[in-house]
Amino acid sequence: MAAPLILVVDDQPINVQLLKRKLEREGLRVAAAYNGLEALDLVKKQHPELILLDVMMPDMDGIEVCQRLQADEATRGIPVIFITARTTKESKIEGLGVGAVDYITKPIDLDETYARVQTQLRFVAINRQLVDLTRRLEESRRAATIGAVTQGIAHNLNNLLGVVIGYLDLVKAYYDKPEQVKKNAQHVEDAVQRIVSIIKQLSTLVVKSRPPLIKASVQMLIEGGIARFHDDYKLAAPVTIDNPLGDLQIDTNYEIVEEVFAKVLVNAWESYDNKPTDPRPISIHAKIVEKTDEGKFVEFRVVDHGHGIDAEIRDKMFEPFVSTKNTVGVGMGMTVARHALRNLGGEVTMTDTAGGGATAILMHPVERRKKSSLDE
């Protein structure tokens, strides 16, 4: 992948050369323009990722150049960092008001300039991710058959995009405070990762073909699910295993079953009060059950002693985005878990735990059924 292209615009060749040498030394590509008209022409031809634009230039100053860029749909999204000798608050407000994302004052500090360029390039990359995710969401909407899924995803993505936009506004407001910029940029990063997670979960809902199966032991599946719960979700809660089946081999898909366990364990962990001293006990129990006309299944029971199943969501708890949690971007884990296990010929249900709490029941066939005409 080619390095990002930066356009440097300044009527003073020495300034252009200094910036060009610094940025190229850091691995970036640089194009140069020495007046406003030349800059606008280069932008149309090369479409740079970012523009370093001098404010004070003859014929057409940086303010007018920025206004023209903002007026064109094709160039509106290119971030502009103004370079100026004017340090008054009014001049900075004027620049930000016409669409600039940052200010660099003369004399130019090359290291500071590079740091600000890197920050803006990171936001460019995030914006591209959001555009790509929006496109993928549209594709997923066409593939999904459950209206509630797409409606819930749209709601959650809108909330998360609102978070992203809010923190980007804070970055602009506190552009001259590096620590504040870094903190707000991390919030943007976290929100984008939540968006990525939602899109990935949607992808699992629209898979129709059965995944490839191999022989795997019950004990390894349980331990793998617990490890994913601890590693992927960064939760250190202990999980007790009661597995009299030992290393019994079943036809399964490691990746899918481990992810199902992880999501169900997260659901159990979240059923407890959010107190540092709460041990949040969770246990997994395995046994063989036989169903008439369906064959043998391994029944995994994931037991917690938390708040139990809320009466208000009991009948719709496996619908997407149904949750008692208030965090933005949650409420899809159990939907994905059920869909994934059904794709392996199994099932996920919930029941009350004796003495309080909830139990998730995961049913997994021991052997893959031979395909019949009814399955085709």
C-alpha positions, 0 to 999 in steps of 0.5 A: 500500500502506497504511503499517504500523500500530503500536499504542502501549499506555501508561496515560500519555497524554503518552507515547502522544502523544509516540510517536504524533506521532513515528511518524506524522511518519515515515509510520507509522499509529498506534493508541492504547490506554491499558490492557491490555484496550483493547489486546487488543480493538484488536489483534483489530479492527485486527491491527497490525504491531507493538505498543509495550507499557508494562510497568507498567500498572494492572489488567493489566500488559504482561507479562500482555497479552503472555502473552495475545497469545502464547496466541492463534494469531491474534496470536502473530506480532505483535512486541511491544516493551516500554516500561519504566522497569525496567532490571534484567537480570531484568526484561528476561529476564522480558519476553523470556521471555513473547515480547517481541522488544525493550526500550525503557527510559524516559525514551523516546528517540524516535529510538532507538524509531523505529530499533527499530521499523523493525528489527522491521518489517523482520523482519515483512516478511521473515516475510511473504516466508517465508510467501508463499514457503512457499505458492508452494512448495506450489503448485510441489510440486503442479505439479512432476513430479520427486520429486527436485526437491521433495525437494531444494528442501525440504531446501535451504529447511529449511537456509536457514530454519534459518539465518534462525531462527538469526540472528533469535535472535542479533538478539534476544540482542544487541538492545542492540548496533546494529552486531551487530543490523545484521550479523545482519539482513544475514545474514537478508536474504542467506538470504531472497534465496537462498530467493527464488532457489530458488523462481524456479529451481523456476518455470522447471522447471515451465513447459511451453509454449515461450517466444516466439522472435525472431531474434538473433545468436550473438555477442549471445547469447554476450556477453549471457550473459557480461554476466549472469554478471558482473553477476548473479553478481558474478563478474569472471572473464574469458571468451574468445570463439571465434565464427567464426559472427559475427552469424549469426541464430537463432530463440531467446529472449534471456532464456532463453539468456542465463540458461543461459549464465550458469548454465553459466559459474558452474558452470565458474567454481566448478570451480576452486580457491578461490584469489585468484590463480587466473585461472580461464580459461573459453572459449566456442566456437561452430560449426554442426553438422547432425543427421540428421532434426533440422536445423542446430544451433549448438553452444556449448562452454563450456570450463574447466580446473578439477577436471573431472567428479567420478566420483561425480556423473558419471551424475547431475550434471543431477539437482537439488541434485547438487553437490560444493559444500558451500554451503547452497542450491546444486546446481540451476543445471545442472538449470535450464540443461538444462530451459530449453534443452530448452524451446527445442528444444536440449540441454545435456550435459557431457564432459571437457576434453582435458588436464583440466577439463570442457566444457559442450556447449549445442546450440541449433537454428538455426531453429524446427522446424515443429510436427508432430502428434508435437509436439502 
